[in-house]
């Protein structure tokens, strides 16, 4: 299979319960519609991550499209995946920049240098995997380790929405309204609305906030003038990186988490498609690593393969890489709309706080899900101790200093989990 050389299948294949494989595609109109659906699926999380770090959402959307196209090229169009903003960077970026949770991040430059360093480490890991395989990764990072590290990312961030994103009692109640709205959407709706639970819940809560503030004068009203004055088409707010040693050492270890995510996603797609994609694992890591470096070079977040889009593939049984090529193009176009960026800026901080509570909680639970899915045996003391220590190191933000460099909670938890498992994993 070469680039954009897919075998065309008719829609009747799907109606008969068939599958569209990575090297196949539906007619172009249906393929384009599926591409739009994948952009919608990644939209909520890809926009939320940069907002929580003080990055420009327009740049993040643009670079998710560019990143997806880079991934497509590096993997030869053989691995169906969408690359969106990675939540694994949020904790370390906030720690490296001292971001307070509202508006543009004044120290974004040092974070970008760290993101590029992370992308480089990730790319080098990919090159190593391409030459010797993935066995060594699975040995150093078994499910008890990866589950603990993923859980810690969510738990470490818990204080941000609760302490920094509610300035008044009214704001705190709006956070409650927001996460209840998301919960009701998740449970009471079906189909695409349910898949967009974060986005729909955020919209519902924003409408309620607008009625209570702009309409009834109960809290700080939303200023819509920014939205009204923004142009429909224009350049995003690009930013240049600064390479600071501390920030680079803090952010680069996120590569370990990205490896674990990508590994799991490719194995999931392999299981769903019946195609052996493991042989493209190294190239997938390299594609993701290069995309992260390119994104960090212009002011975007680090990127990762997206579970949301894998969920869409599972629901539709369409695994065609042609869909992701078009999704990348659509996201790239969307990135050049300042009106879209201004719309994002009108979202009230307490509503973002309520959404953050849900998202950070979901990340923590995703770590526990890794344990459950892989049947981690906690009757074994090595697993129990590794998980217990890792969770507390990360949640309590345990920090170790090496001269001028400080390794914060997520870093100590990540390295601690890997080293502890290696130390305790004794046979006999």
C-alpha positions in Angstrom: 0.0 0.0 0.0 1.3 3.4 -1.0 0.2 6.8 0.2 -3.5 7.5 -0.6 -3.7 4.3 -2.5 -6.6 2.7 -0.7 -9.0 0.1 -2.0 -12.5 1.5 -2.2 -15.3 -0.3 -0.5 -19.0 0.5 -0.8 -21.1 1.5 2.2 -23.0 -1.8 1.8 -20.0 -3.5 3.4 -20.8 -1.7 6.7 -24.5 -2.4 6.4 -23.6 -6.1 6.3 -21.6 -5.8 9.5 -18.3 -5.6 7.7 -15.1 -3.7 8.6 -13.2 -1.1 6.6 -9.5 -2.0 7.1 -6.6 0.6 7.4 -5.7 0.1 3.7 -9.3 0.4 2.5 -11.7 3.4 2.3 -15.3 4.3 1.7 -16.2 6.6 -1.2 -14.6 10.0 -0.6 -17.8 11.9 0.5 -18.4 9.3 3.3 -14.6 9.3 4.1 -14.7 13.1 4.5 -17.8 12.9 6.8 -15.9 10.4 9.0 -12.9 12.7 9.0 -15.1 15.5 10.4 -16.5 13.2 13.1 -12.9 12.4 14.2 -12.1 16.1 14.4 -15.2 16.5 16.6 -14.2 13.5 18.8 -10.8 14.9 19.5 -12.0 18.5 19.8 -13.0 18.7 23.5 -9.8 17.3 24.9 -7.4 18.9 22.3 -8.9 22.4 23.2 -9.1 21.8 26.9 -5.5 20.8 27.4 -3.9 24.0 26.0 -6.4 26.1 28.0 -5.4 24.4 31.2 -1.7 25.2 30.4 -2.3 28.8 29.1 -1.5 27.9 25.5 -3.3 29.2 22.4 -6.1 26.7 21.5 -5.9 27.7 17.8 -2.3 26.7 17.7 -3.1 23.4 19.5 -5.9 22.5 17.0 -3.6 23.5 14.0 -0.7 21.4 15.3 -3.0 18.5 16.1 -3.8 18.5 12.3 -0.2 19.0 11.3 0.9 16.3 13.8 -1.6 13.8 12.5 -0.3 14.4 8.9 3.3 14.0 10.1 2.3 10.7 11.9 0.6 9.6 8.7 3.7 10.3 6.6 6.2 8.6 9.0 4.1 5.5 9.4 3.5 5.3 5.6 -0.2 5.7 6.0 -0.5 2.3 7.7 -1.5 3.1 11.3 -4.9 4.7 11.8 -4.5 7.3 14.6 -5.3 10.9 15.4 -2.8 13.0 17.3 -4.2 15.5 19.8 -3.1 17.5 22.8 -1.6 15.3 25.5 -2.8 15.7 29.1 0.4 14.1 30.3 2.1 17.5 29.9 -0.3 19.6 32.0 1.2 18.9 35.5 4.8 19.4 34.4 4.1 22.4 32.3 2.2 24.1 35.2 5.1 23.2 37.5 7.8 24.5 35.1 6.0 27.8 34.3 4.1 28.6 37.6 0.9 29.1 35.6 -2.0 30.4 37.7 -4.9 28.9 35.6 -6.3 31.8 33.7 -5.3 33.6 30.4 -2.1 33.3 28.4 0.9 31.6 30.0 3.6 34.2 30.4 6.3 31.6 30.7 5.2 29.5 27.7 8.6 29.7 26.1 10.4 27.5 28.7 7.5 25.0 28.5 8.0 24.8 24.7 11.7 24.0 25.1 10.8 21.2 27.5 8.1 19.8 25.1 10.7 19.7 22.3 13.2 17.9 24.6 10.4 15.4 25.4 9.7 14.9 21.7 13.4 14.3 21.0 13.6 11.6 23.8 10.4 10.0 22.4 11.8 10.0 18.9 15.1 8.3 20.1 13.0 5.7 21.9 11.1 5.1 18.7 14.4 4.6 16.8 15.5 2.1 19.4 12.2 0.2 19.2 12.4 0.2 15.4 15.8 -1.6 15.6 15.2 -4.0 18.6 11.4 -4.2 19.2 9.2 -3.4 22.1 10.0 -6.2 24.6 12.3 -4.0 26.7 9.6 -1.4 27.2 7.1 -4.0 28.4 9.7 -5.4 30.8 10.5 -2.0 32.4 6.9 -0.7 32.3 4.5 -3.5 33.1 0.8 -2.6 33.7 1.3 -1.9 37.5 3.9 0.8 36.6 2.0 2.4 33.7 -1.3 2.3 35.6 0.3 4.0 38.6 1.9 6.7 36.5 -1.3 7.5 34.5 -3.3 7.6 37.8 -0.8 10.0 39.3 -1.1 12.5 36.4 -4.8 13.0 37.3 -4.3 13.0 41.1 -1.4 15.4 41.0 -3.6 18.0 39.2 -6.5 17.7 41.6 -5.7 20.8 43.5 -5.7 23.1 40.5 -9.4 23.4 39.8 -10.4 23.2 43.4 -7.9 25.8 44.8 -7.3 28.1 41.8 -10.4 28.1 39.6 -13.1 29.2 41.9 -12.7 32.7 43.4 -16.1 32.8 45.2 -18.8 30.6 46.6 -20.8 31.2 43.4 -17.9 30.0 41.3 -17.6 26.8 43.4 -21.3 26.1 42.9 -20.8 26.6 39.1 -18.1 24.0 39.2 -20.7 21.6 40.8 -23.2 22.5 38.1 -20.6 21.8 35.4 -19.5 18.4 36.6 -23.1 17.4 37.3 -24.0 18.5 33.7 -21.1 16.4 32.3 -22.3 13.4 34.4 -25.9 13.7 33.2 -24.8 13.9 29.5 -22.6 10.8 30.1 -25.4 8.8 31.5 -28.6 10.0 29.9 -27.6 10.6 26.3 -26.6 8.2 23.5 -24.6 8.1 20.3 -22.4 11.1 19.3 -23.8 13.4 22.0 -22.6 10.9 24.6 -19.2 10.6 22.9 -18.9 14.4 23.2 -19.9 14.4 26.9 -17.2 16.9 28.0 -17.9 19.4 25.2 -21.7 19.1 25.6 -21.5 19.4 29.4 -19.3 22.4 29.0 -21.7 24.1 26.6 -24.7 23.4 28.9 -22.9 24.8 32.0 -21.7 27.8 30.1 -25.3 28.6 29.1 -26.5 28.2 32.7 -23.6 30.5 33.8 -24.6 33.1 31.2 -28.2 33.1 32.4 -27.2 33.5 36.0 -24.5 36.2 35.5 -25.3 38.2 32.4 -29.0 37.7 32.9 -29.6 37.7 36.6 -26.4 39.5 37.9 -25.3 36.8 40.3 -21.6 36.5 39.3 -19.0 37.9 37.0 -20.6 38.3 33.6 -19.0 37.0 30.4 -17.5 39.6 28.1 -18.6 38.7 24.5 -16.8 41.7 22.9 -13.6 39.7 22.3 -15.7 37.2 20.3 -17.5 39.9 18.4 -14.3 41.7 17.4 -12.3 38.5 16.4 -11.7 37.9 12.7 -13.0 34.7 11.0 -9.6 34.0 9.3 -6.1 34.9 10.6 -2.9 33.5 12.0 -2.8 31.8 15.4 -0.5 33.3 18.1 2.6 31.3 17.5 5.4 31.3 20.2 9.1 30.5 20.1 10.7 28.0 22.6 13.4 28.8 25.1 15.6 25.9 26.2 15.9 26.0 30.0 17.7 23.1 31.7 15.3 22.7 34.6 12.2 22.8 32.5 13.6 20.4 30.0 14.6 17.9 32.8 11.1 18.3 34.3 9.1 17.8 31.0 11.3 15.3 29.1 10.3 12.3 31.2 6.7 12.6 29.9 8.1 10.7 26.9 7.7 7.5 29.1 4.0 8.2 29.5 3.6 8.9 25.8 5.3 5.6 25.0 2.9 3.7 27.3 -0.1 5.4 25.8 0.9 4.9 22.2 1.9 1.2 22.9 -1.5 0.6 24.4 -3.4 2.3 21.6 -1.6 0.5 18.8 -2.2 -2.9 20.5 -5.9 -1.9 20.8 -6.2 -1.1 17.1 -4.3 -4.3 16.3 -6.8 -6.3 18.3 -9.8 -4.5 16.6 -8.5 -4.8 13.0 -6.8 -8.2 13.1 -3.9 -6.5 11.4 -0.4 -6.8 13.0 0.6 -3.2 13.6 3.3 -4.0 16.1 5.9 -3.9 13.4 5.1 -0.2 12.9 5.4 0.6 16.6 8.9 2.2 16.2 7.7 4.4 13.4 4.6 5.3 15.3 6.8 6.5 18.2 9.0 8.5 15.8 6.0 10.1 14.1 4.5 11.1 17.5 7.9 12.4 18.7 8.6 14.4 15.6 5.0 15.8 15.7 5.6 16.8 19.4 8.8 18.6 18.5 7.2 20.5 15.6 4.3 21.5 17.8 6.5 22.7 20.6 8.6 24.7 18.1 5.7 27.0 17.3 3.7 27.3 20.5 1.7 24.1 20.5 1.2 21.4 23.2 2.9 18.0 23.1 0.7 15.5 21.1 -0.2 11.9 21.5 -2.4 9.3 19.8 -6.0 9.7 21.0 -8.2 7.2 22.7 -11.3 9.2 21.8 -10.6 8.5 18.1 -9.9 4.8 18.8 -13.4 4.8 20.4 -14.9 6.2 17.3 -13.2 3.5 15.2 -14.5 0.8 17.5 -18.0 2.2 17.2 -18.0 2.6 13.4 -15.7 -0.3 12.4 -14.0 2.1 10.0 -10.2 1.9 10.4 -9.2 3.5 7.1 -6.1 5.7 7.4 -7.7 7.9 4.6 -10.1 9.2 7.3 -7.2 10.4 9.4 -5.5 12.1 6.5 -8.6 14.2 5.9 -9.2 14.8 9.6 -5.7 16.2 9.8 -6.4 18.5 6.9 -9.7 19.7 8.5 -8.0 20.5 11.8 -5.3 22.4 10.0 -7.8 24.6 8.4 -9.8 25.2 11.6 -6.5 26.4 13.3 -6.6 29.5 11.2 -9.8 31.0 12.7 -9.2 33.6 15.4 -13.0 33.6 15.9 -12.8 30.0 17.1 -10.0 31.0 19.5 -12.0 33.9 20.9 -15.0 31.6 21.4 -12.8 29.4 23.6 -11.7 32.5 25.6 -15.3 33.3 26.6 -15.6 30.1 28.6 -16.0 31.1 32.3 -13.1 30.0 34.6 -15.4 28.1 37.1 -16.9 26.1 34.2 -13.4 25.2 33.0 -12.7 24.3 36.7 -15.7 21.9 36.8 -14.7 20.3 33.5 -11.1 20.0 34.8 -12.4 18.1 37.9 -14.0 15.6 35.5 -11.1 15.3 33.2 -8.4 14.9 35.9 -10.6 12.4 37.6 -11.0 10.4 34.4 -7.2 10.4 33.9 -6.8 9.0 37.4 -9.5 6.3 36.8 -7.8 5.5 33.4 -4.8 4.4 35.5 -6.9 2.1 37.6 -8.5 0.7 34.4 -5.0 -0.3 33.2 -4.7 -2.4 36.3 -8.1 -4.0 35.9 -7.8 -4.7 32.2 -4.4 -6.3 32.7 -5.5 -8.2 35.9 -2.7 -6.8 38.0 -2.3 -9.0 41.1 -2.2 -6.9 44.2 -1.8 -9.9 46.4 1.8 -9.7 45.2 3.7 -7.4 47.5 5.9 -6.0 44.7 2.8 -4.7 42.9 1.2 -3.4 46.1 4.3 -1.5 47.2 5.0 0.0 43.7 1.4 1.3 43.3 1.1 2.5 46.9 4.3 4.5 46.9 3.9 5.9 43.4 0.3 7.2 44.1 1.4 9.0 47.3 4.6 10.5 45.7 2.6 11.9 42.9 -0.5 13.0 44.8 1.5 14.6 47.5 3.8 16.3 45.0 6.9 14.7 46.5 9.9 16.8 45.3 13.6 15.8 45.1 16.3 18.5 44.5 19.5 17.8 42.7 21.4 21.1 43.2 19.4 23.8 41.4 17.1 21.2 39.7 13.9 20.1 41.4 12.1 16.9 40.3 8.4 17.4 41.2 5.6 14.9 42.1 4.9 13.5 38.6 8.6 13.1 37.8 9.4 11.4 41.1 6.4 9.1 40.8 7.3 8.2 37.2 10.9 7.4 37.8 10.1 6.0 41.2 7.6 3.5 39.8 10.1 2.2 37.2 13.1 2.0 39.6 11.0 0.5 42.4 9.6 -2.2 40.1 13.1 -3.0 38.8 14.4 -3.3 42.4 11.5 -5.3 43.8 10.9 -7.6 40.8 13.0 -10.4 42.1 12.4 -14.0 41.1 12.3 -16.8 43.6 
